[in-house]
Amino acid sequence: MTPAENKSLMRRIFKRLAEGDGSLYIAHLADDATMTVTGRYSWSRTFHGKQEILTELYGHLRKVVTGSGRTVPIRFLADEDWVVVEAQGQMTAIDGTPYENEYCLMYRLSEGMIVEAREYQDSALCEAVLGPFPGADGEAGV
């Protein structure tokens, strides 16, 4: 697919995410995709495979927020097989605290499927509102 086609696909996916519907995102997430939450805090790690992304990362997120939440896109940039999305999250933590983080999300696509994602966000806000991400050994991820 061309950069313009990849960008168009991500626009469609994020239109649905802004409505609180993640089904199109899930449908275009490759089985062997990786997702890296960047930084040096407890949520920082790479999730390997669609199942791990959905159960470990998003499964934990569903435990610490209420409702489905929304991710509203602000800007899309595309080059080669990458699409960069600047977005605003609109969620509420289980204790009622608003969680409105700002994201820079990078997606590498192949044949219409997301094969790699990288998430940049305000890590201090994430941990302050959502708490630390549980690790197998109690330590922060990679």
Buried (B, 14 or more C-beta within 10 A) or exposed (E): BEBEEBBBBBBEBBEBBBEEBBEBBBEBBBEEBBBBBBBEBBBBBBBBBBEBBBEBBBEBBBEBBEEEBBBBBEEBEBEEBBBBBBBBBBBBBEEEEEBBBEBBBBBBBEEEBBBBBBBBBBBEBBBEBBBEBEEEEEEBBE
